[in-house]
């Protein structure tokens, strides 16, 4: 499962968020999808190494997936920081 973000105005904002995540958390895998259907199909086929459960409701592309890591606590996972990082890029955290 991955952290899922959407609501970006365009691919440029999504890519900027992806770069920021990779700079701060280089061990995280990321993916950007410009189509909900494409993301769902790839995840179902496991073509992509960044997995997401397929949401029952469509997401607004671009969609950015960020891999999760095992950690003792939620705070140690870095997820709260990643979730907070998205706002300046115009996106929102929608779940896992």
For each residue, the residues with C-beta under 8 A, 3 or more apart:
1: 51 52 53 68 96
2: 31 50 51 52 65 66 67 68 96
3: 65 66 67 68 79 82 83 93 96
4: 52 55 59 63 64 65 93 94 95 96
5: 8 14 17 63 64 65 66 86 91 92 93 94
6: 59 60 61 62 63 64 91 92 94
7: 60 90 91 92 94
8: 5 11 13 14 17 62 64 89 90 91
9: 12 13 90
10: 13 14 62
11: 8 14 15 32 34 62
12: 9 15 16
13: 8 9 10 16 17 62 89 90 91
14: 5 8 10 11 17 18 32 62 63 64 89 91
15: 11 12 18 19 32
16: 12 13 19 20 89
17: 5 8 13 14 20 21 64 85 86 89 91
18: 14 15 21 22 30 32 64
19: 15 16 22 23
20: 16 17 23 24 85 89
21: 17 18 24 25 28 30 64 66 82 85
22: 18 19 25 26 28 30
23: 19 20 26
24: 20 21 81 82 85
25: 21 22 28 66 78 82
26: 22 23
27: 69
28: 21 22 25 66 67 69 82
29: 49 50 66 67
30: 18 21 22 50 64 65 66 67
31: 2 39 48 50 64 65
32: 11 14 15 18 62 63 64 65
33: 36 38 39 42 61 62 63 64 65
34: 11 38 61 62 63
35: 38 39 61
36: 33 39 40 58 59 61 63
37: 40 41
38: 33 34 35 41 42
39: 31 33 35 36 42 43 52 59 63 65
40: 36 37 43 44 54
41: 37 38 44 45
42: 33 38 39 45 47 48
43: 39 40 46 47 48 51 52 53 54
44: 40 41 54
45: 41 42
46: 43 51
47: 42 43
48: 31 42 43 51 65
49: 29 67
50: 2 29 30 31 65 66 67
51: 1 2 43 46 48 65 67
52: 1 2 4 39 43 55 65 96
53: 1 43 96
54: 40 43 44
55: 4 52 58 59 94 95
56:
57:
58: 36 55
59: 4 6 36 39 55 63 94
60: 6 7 63
61: 6 33 34 35 36
62: 6 8 10 11 13 14 32 33 34
63: 4 5 6 14 32 33 34 36 39 59 60
64: 4 5 6 8 14 17 18 21 30 31 32 33 91
65: 2 3 4 5 30 31 32 33 39 48 50 51 52
66: 2 3 5 21 25 28 29 30 50 82
67: 2 3 28 29 30 49 50 51
68: 1 2 3 77 79 96
69: 27 28 77 78
70: 77
71: 74 76 77 78
72: 76
73: 76 77
74: 71 77 79 80
75: 80
76: 71 72 73
77: 68 69 70 71 73 74
78: 25 69 71 81 82
79: 3 68 74 82 83
80: 74 75 83 84
81: 24 78 84 85
82: 3 21 24 25 28 66 78 79 85 86
83: 3 79 80 86 93
84: 80 81 87
85: 17 20 21 24 81 82 88 89
86: 5 17 82 83 89 91 92 93
87: 84 90 91 92
88: 85
89: 8 13 14 16 17 20 85 86
90: 7 8 9 13 87
91: 5 6 7 8 13 14 17 64 86 87
92: 5 6 7 86 87
93: 3 4 5 83 86
94: 4 5 6 7 55 59
95: 4 55
96: 1 2 3 4 52 53 68
